[in-house]
């Protein structure tokens, strides 16, 4: 019984397993780019908000990752960034010049 109580106390003191967002975009070679997202615990990112924003701050496109956890968009002619918005602590920004 003592061992069970000690084990339970130890397990309660361990940090909860966190999951980190994973996000990347790639150039399709046809003037479009595709972004894909997931979480480090293997969870999908379907439904996560995506925003394509010009350097001026103007939002060019907004959407969500589809059922395959991807989003395809036309590459802007101007400097831009892509925002993965999965909630506080789970945001990632990729700059257009980081997308190959």
Backbone as a chain_set.jsonl record, in Angstrom:
{"seq": "XXXXXXXXXXXXXXXXXXXXXXXXXXXXXXXXXXXXXXXXXXXXXXXXXXXXXXXXXXXXXXXXXXXXXXXXXXXXXXXXXXXXXXXXXXXXXXXXXXXX", "coords": {"N": [[0.815, -1.178, 0.0], [1.942, 1.241, 0.839], [3.876, 1.537, -1.168], [2.219, 1.875, -3.411], [1.003, 4.328, -2.869], [3.249, 5.988, -2.83], [4.106, 5.657, -5.493], [1.896, 6.715, -6.875], [2.015, 9.372, -5.978], [4.48, 10.118, -7.068], [3.943, 9.893, -9.82], [1.992, 11.879, -10.145], [3.522, 14.1, -9.779], [5.064, 14.284, -12.028], [5.703, 16.097, -15.055], [3.105, 16.95, -17.338], [2.78, 15.307, -20.466], [3.788, 17.16, -23.087], [2.772, 18.535, -26.228], [4.287, 19.594, -29.168], [3.974, 22.034, -31.759], [4.33, 21.294, -35.229], [5.397, 22.531, -38.27], [5.628, 23.258, -41.69], [6.425, 24.578, -44.901], [6.424, 24.282, -48.466], [7.648, 25.042, -51.743], [5.803, 24.458, -54.61], [6.67, 24.665, -57.18], [5.075, 25.653, -59.139], [4.152, 28.218, -58.9], [2.69, 28.045, -56.588], [2.445, 27.278, -53.09], [2.643, 24.782, -50.562], [1.596, 24.132, -47.31], [2.142, 22.22, -44.38], [0.999, 20.775, -41.357], [1.304, 19.476, -37.998], [1.377, 17.748, -34.829], [3.806, 17.075, -32.3], [3.148, 14.859, -30.802], [2.002, 13.169, -32.54], [-0.49, 13.909, -33.271], [-2.956, 15.169, -35.56], [-3.22, 18.263, -37.45], [-5.46, 19.244, -38.604], [-7.845, 21.709, -39.375], [-6.546, 23.744, -38.053], [-5.821, 27.202, -37.939], [-4.599, 29.154, -40.659], [-2.692, 31.814, -41.924], [-1.821, 34.031, -44.469], [0.266, 36.641, -44.84], [1.196, 39.852, -45.988], [4.31, 41.707, -45.945], [3.664, 44.279, -45.308], [1.665, 44.01, -43.52], [-0.856, 43.524, -44.349], [-3.448, 41.211, -44.596], [-3.456, 38.586, -46.752], [-4.486, 36.073, -47.404], [-6.574, 33.746, -45.719], [-7.249, 30.819, -43.916], [-7.818, 27.332, -43.195], [-6.031, 24.409, -42.163], [-6.563, 21.528, -44.109], [-8.315, 18.3, -44.12], [-6.169, 16.618, -44.487], [-4.273, 17.92, -43.123], [-3.047, 20.052, -44.497], [-2.396, 23.003, -46.527], [-2.767, 24.861, -49.403], [-1.584, 27.553, -51.347], [-1.502, 30.464, -53.531], [1.603, 31.809, -54.349], [2.589, 34.934, -53.222], [3.667, 37.913, -54.998], [5.042, 39.698, -53.526], [6.975, 40.35, -50.499], [6.301, 38.087, -47.876], [4.646, 36.33, -45.129], [3.81, 33.241, -43.485], [1.456, 32.16, -41.211], [0.943, 29.846, -38.669], [-1.6, 29.015, -36.663], [-2.329, 27.698, -33.906], [-3.227, 28.225, -31.372], [-2.374, 29.696, -28.156], [1.055, 29.545, -27.47], [1.433, 27.741, -29.437], [2.026, 28.773, -31.933], [3.445, 29.392, -35.09], [5.633, 31.041, -37.297], [6.48, 31.35, -40.63], [8.693, 32.79, -42.894], [8.426, 34.021, -46.2], [10.851, 33.794, -47.668], [11.95, 31.577, -46.541], [10.761, 29.426, -47.564], [11.075, 26.777, -49.685]], "CA": [[0.0, 0.0, 0.0], [2.852, 2.39, 0.875], [4.477, 1.677, -2.489], [1.193, 2.405, -4.317], [0.839, 5.75, -2.562], [4.471, 6.647, -3.288], [4.083, 5.649, -6.957], [0.873, 7.678, -7.288], [2.546, 10.713, -5.708], [5.528, 10.363, -8.055], [3.324, 10.088, -11.131], [1.312, 13.169, -10.141], [4.508, 15.172, -9.804], [5.699, 14.336, -13.347], [5.033, 17.057, -15.934], [2.243, 16.368, -18.375], [3.447, 15.183, -21.765], [3.398, 18.272, -23.946], [2.953, 18.325, -27.655], [4.783, 20.786, -29.834], [3.507, 22.128, -33.132], [5.275, 21.086, -36.325], [4.831, 23.25, -39.41], [6.58, 23.54, -42.756], [5.846, 24.892, -46.202], [7.348, 24.063, -49.578], [7.281, 25.597, -53.041], [5.401, 23.387, -55.518], [7.279, 24.876, -58.484], [4.057, 26.113, -60.096], [3.681, 29.475, -58.307], [1.92, 27.784, -55.372], [3.172, 26.655, -51.984], [1.811, 23.956, -49.693], [2.034, 24.078, -45.922], [1.654, 21.049, -43.659], [1.158, 20.892, -39.92], [1.023, 18.33, -37.136], [1.88, 17.934, -33.474], [4.864, 16.113, -32.002], [2.587, 13.641, -30.217], [1.384, 12.421, -33.63], [-1.818, 14.438, -33.548], [-3.09, 15.962, -36.783], [-3.473, 19.686, -37.261], [-6.618, 19.613, -39.422], [-8.647, 22.758, -38.773], [-5.715, 24.822, -37.499], [-5.853, 28.405, -38.76], [-3.423, 29.568, -41.437], [-2.83, 33.171, -42.439], [-0.731, 34.516, -45.319], [0.271, 38.087, -44.612], [2.267, 40.601, -46.633], [5.196, 42.414, -45.012], [2.978, 45.516, -44.929], [0.679, 43.675, -42.494], [-2.144, 43.209, -44.976], [-3.743, 39.778, -44.691], [-3.725, 38.246, -48.145], [-5.323, 34.872, -47.406], [-6.795, 33.127, -44.425], [-7.955, 29.555, -44.062], [-7.516, 26.303, -42.217], [-5.464, 23.18, -42.703], [-7.631, 20.607, -44.484], [-8.33, 17.003, -43.433], [-4.828, 16.044, -44.596], [-3.416, 18.862, -42.39], [-2.271, 20.859, -45.436], [-3.022, 24.207, -47.073], [-2.046, 25.303, -50.591], [-1.936, 28.927, -51.711], [-0.704, 31.121, -54.57], [2.72, 32.553, -53.768], [2.514, 36.364, -53.546], [4.829, 38.529, -55.65], [5.679, 40.55, -52.522], [7.476, 39.707, -49.285], [5.161, 37.602, -47.098], [4.852, 35.355, -44.058], [2.7, 32.313, -43.278], [1.237, 31.978, -39.777], [0.277, 28.639, -38.188], [-2.228, 29.557, -35.458], [-2.977, 26.602, -33.173], [-3.473, 28.641, -29.996], [-1.25, 30.241, -27.392], [2.176, 28.627, -27.309], [1.458, 26.837, -30.584], [2.066, 29.583, -33.138], [4.707, 29.347, -35.835], [5.658, 31.95, -38.445], [7.501, 31.092, -41.654], [8.837, 33.88, -43.837], [8.42, 33.554, -47.583], [12.18, 33.421, -48.144], [12.317, 30.305, -45.916], [9.977, 28.384, -48.233], [11.79, 26.325, -50.89]], "C": [[0.869, 1.255, 0.0], [3.466, 2.629, -0.495], [3.489, 2.265, -3.489], [1.006, 3.898, -4.11], [2.062, 6.523, -3.054], [4.506, 6.729, -4.809], [3.069, 6.664, -7.477], [1.368, 9.109, -7.091], [3.627, 11.08, -6.723], [4.926, 10.66, -9.418], [2.617, 11.436, -11.216], [2.298, 14.319, -10.222], [5.226, 15.278, -11.15], [4.971, 15.346, -14.219], [4.186, 16.324, -16.97], [3.013, 16.326, -19.69], [2.917, 16.277, -22.685], [3.543, 17.876, -25.402], [3.337, 19.658, -28.278], [4.235, 20.827, -31.257], [4.65, 21.905, -34.112], [4.644, 21.715, -37.563], [5.924, 23.524, -40.423], [5.815, 23.817, -44.034], [6.892, 24.623, -47.273], [6.749, 24.612, -50.859], [6.965, 24.439, -53.978], [5.997, 23.531, -56.916], [6.296, 25.344, -59.544], [3.399, 27.403, -59.614], [2.72, 29.27, -57.138], [2.857, 27.185, -54.329], [2.169, 25.839, -51.18], [2.437, 23.937, -48.312], [1.395, 22.865, -45.271], [1.936, 21.228, -42.178], [0.801, 19.609, -39.21], [1.482, 18.695, -35.737], [2.837, 16.799, -33.144], [4.357, 14.835, -31.354], [1.877, 12.787, -31.259], [0.01, 12.925, -34.001], [-1.844, 15.26, -34.821], [-3.37, 17.424, -36.46], [-4.632, 20.156, -38.141], [-7.451, 20.65, -38.673], [-7.856, 23.894, -38.157], [-5.718, 25.996, -38.477], [-4.514, 28.709, -39.411], [-3.709, 30.97, -41.97], [-1.602, 33.51, -43.274], [-0.826, 36.038, -45.288], [1.455, 38.726, -45.33], [3.093, 41.314, -45.576], [4.563, 43.708, -44.522], [1.963, 45.284, -43.806], [-0.686, 43.332, -43.06], [-2.31, 41.703, -45.094], [-4.18, 39.489, -46.119], [-4.687, 37.069, -48.254], [-5.447, 34.362, -45.987], [-7.581, 31.848, -44.661], [-7.593, 28.618, -42.935], [-6.849, 25.133, -42.92], [-6.62, 22.222, -42.978], [-7.517, 19.284, -43.734], [-6.982, 16.294, -43.482], [-3.798, 16.912, -43.884], [-2.507, 19.654, -43.322], [-3.096, 22.033, -45.953], [-2.162, 24.667, -48.237], [-2.534, 26.699, -50.969], [-1.035, 29.415, -52.837], [0.376, 31.953, -53.892], [2.617, 34.025, -54.185], [3.803, 36.844, -54.225], [5.628, 39.38, -54.677], [6.192, 39.708, -51.359], [6.285, 39.319, -48.403], [5.606, 36.64, -46.005], [3.617, 34.472, -43.977], [2.635, 32.025, -41.784], [0.426, 30.713, -39.522], [-0.277, 29.014, -36.823], [-3.021, 28.485, -34.721], [-3.21, 26.945, -31.702], [-2.201, 29.093, -29.301], [-0.178, 29.186, -27.153], [2.327, 27.655, -28.469], [1.375, 27.619, -31.894], [3.451, 29.475, -33.772], [4.574, 30.305, -37.006], [6.794, 31.509, -39.357], [7.513, 32.265, -42.608], [8.949, 33.297, -45.241], [9.777, 33.113, -48.089], [12.718, 32.161, -47.484], [11.616, 29.126, -46.589], [10.641, 28.039, -49.557], [11.016, 25.228, -51.573]], "O": [[0.595, 2.211, -0.725], [3.571, 3.771, -0.944], [3.878, 3.074, -4.331], [0.865, 4.648, -5.075], [1.921, 7.6, -3.633], [4.894, 7.758, -5.362], [3.359, 7.396, -8.423], [1.157, 9.962, -7.953], [3.685, 12.22, -7.186], [5.362, 11.589, -10.098], [2.645, 12.074, -12.269], [1.946, 15.404, -10.686], [5.927, 16.261, -11.394], [3.747, 15.452, -14.141], [4.521, 15.225, -17.41], [3.808, 17.22, -19.979], [1.732, 16.304, -23.015], [4.332, 16.999, -25.754], [2.779, 20.704, -27.949], [4.052, 19.786, -31.887], [5.793, 22.282, -33.851], [3.48, 21.454, -37.866], [7.016, 23.966, -40.066], [4.694, 23.343, -44.219], [8.093, 24.722, -47.022], [5.533, 24.647, -51.042], [7.78, 23.528, -54.125], [5.854, 22.635, -57.747], [6.645, 25.424, -60.722], [2.225, 27.647, -59.891], [2.018, 30.198, -56.738], [3.921, 26.658, -54.653], [0.985, 26.173, -51.127], [3.645, 23.752, -48.16], [0.251, 22.52, -45.567], [2.975, 21.762, -41.79], [0.088, 18.76, -39.746], [1.922, 19.818, -35.491], [2.691, 15.688, -33.654], [5.061, 13.826, -31.353], [1.226, 11.799, -30.918], [-0.6, 12.424, -34.946], [-0.884, 15.963, -35.136], [-3.715, 17.768, -35.33], [-4.765, 21.354, -38.393], [-7.729, 20.491, -37.484], [-8.436, 24.91, -37.774], [-5.63, 25.806, -39.69], [-3.452, 28.548, -38.811], [-4.82, 31.27, -42.407], [-0.471, 33.299, -42.835], [-1.841, 36.632, -45.653], [2.572, 38.211, -45.288], [2.639, 41.505, -44.448], [4.891, 44.184, -43.435], [1.459, 46.238, -43.212], [-1.575, 42.898, -42.328], [-1.441, 41.006, -45.617], [-5.142, 40.067, -46.624], [-5.59, 37.067, -49.091], [-4.545, 34.525, -45.166], [-8.473, 31.804, -45.508], [-7.128, 29.033, -41.873], [-7.067, 24.893, -44.107], [-7.548, 22.115, -42.175], [-6.71, 19.162, -42.813], [-6.682, 15.465, -42.623], [-2.595, 16.684, -44.013], [-1.345, 19.904, -43.001], [-4.321, 22.056, -45.835], [-0.954, 24.845, -48.081], [-3.728, 26.991, -50.918], [0.041, 28.868, -53.075], [0.092, 32.714, -52.968], [2.564, 34.325, -55.378], [4.873, 36.263, -54.048], [6.767, 39.747, -54.965], [5.887, 38.521, -51.247], [5.37, 40.117, -48.203], [6.754, 36.2, -45.954], [2.518, 34.887, -44.346], [3.644, 31.686, -41.166], [-0.649, 30.531, -40.093], [0.495, 29.305, -35.909], [-4.236, 28.375, -34.888], [-3.374, 26.047, -30.877], [-1.095, 28.894, -29.804], [-0.465, 28.081, -26.693], [3.247, 26.837, -28.482], [0.733, 27.179, -32.847], [4.474, 29.469, -33.088], [3.521, 30.374, -37.639], [7.926, 31.319, -38.913], [6.46, 32.692, -43.083], [9.5, 32.213, -45.436], [9.864, 32.158, -48.861], [13.816, 31.712, -47.815], [11.847, 27.971, -46.23], [10.76, 28.885, -50.442], [11.452, 24.716, -52.604]]}, "num_chains": 1, "name": "protein.A"}
